Amino acid sequence: MIDPRLAGYDFIGDVHGCGDQLVALLGAMDYRLEDGAYRHPERHVVFVGDLVDRGTTQILALEVARAMQEAGSATVVMGNHEFNALAWATRHPDSTDASPRYLRHRSRQNQHQHQAFLDQVGDGSPTHHAWLEWFRTLPMWLDLGAFRAVHACWYGPDLPVLATAYRNNDRIDDAFLLAATTEGTPEHTAVEHVLKGPEVVLPEMVGFKDRGGKLRHEARIRWWMADPVTNRDLADLPQGTKGLDPQETQVLEAWLDEPAEPEILRFGYLDEVPLFFGHYWFEWGHNGPDHLPGPFAAGTDFSAVRGGRLVAYRWDQADAGQPLRADCLFAAPK
């Protein structure tokens, strides 16, 4: 349950190693460094995951978040990048010294995504392993009754599956990691939905390049949309997305106007309980967004590591049960 002594909670989006921006944001929200941790007399931070990868001050971001967690001034929810860090470093049971194999495939793309973290903590160092042990203790969702927090998507049927991850002294064990990285298992499906977000396969192998330049044949689902009808309503594609050639673009446009299938619609968030999430990049304009993804859903990832802003949603207990408001999103001044 929420702490009745607090005035409210601040939900901070994907930090991605921008520790300097995190310190600035906390300061702008009147959190003060006391006895090694940032604290506020009336408020509590919830980090919605993805503290690591990409940024240049990752250890600072981790140290700030963990110190706040240990001081009781913050709660940290796991993101897909923390989960991927565990899978990257955990050997597969079939691994041998002669032919090492890990739960996360060490492809060039995966290594590029994770390299900044490895460089800053020291790949395989005691520091690296210490942070991995902490990642194992992070919850994959938070439900305090008056609000919820998750990294990518709140999908109720998956939560009992994820709860089995903490059967070993409240930490994720290797057995769960193996199951969750093996396609076709309930654990893999649940992690893909809740930490990485459900996706829809595009038609006839139509492909497009995402903001990071990666070729994709699937699109994330905008599960927060109210009353979606077509694939265009639900497919989370960058504005102006085209196929790789004119024919693919024509096929894509026709598919976007087709009615969405029930398989996609089932992820819709219909509960009137405030839900805070990250993972999906939203645009921060001159004065921030003028609307939220849904009446009870607030995205907090505004691409801090790629030239955007590190943002928090400032939720007050006085607003319990009320729809969320765009003017509660807060970004530290640049």
Secondary structure, 3 states (H helix, E strand, C coil): CCCCCCCEEEEECCCCCEHHHHHHHHHHCCCEEECCEEECCCEEEEECCCCCCCCCEHHHHHHHHHHHHHHCCEEECCCHHHHHHHHHHCECCCCCCCCCCECCCCCHHHHHHHHHHHHHHCCCCHHHHHHHHHHCCCCCEEECCCCEEECCCCCHHHHHHHHHHHCECCECCHHHHHHHCCCCCHHHHHHHHHCCCCEEECHHHCCEECCCCCEECEEEECCCCCCCCEHHHHEECCCCCCCCCHHHHHHHHHHHCCECCHHHHCCCCCCCCCEEECCCCCCCCCCCCCCCCECCEEECEECHHHCCEEEEEEEEHHHCCCCCCHHHEEECCC
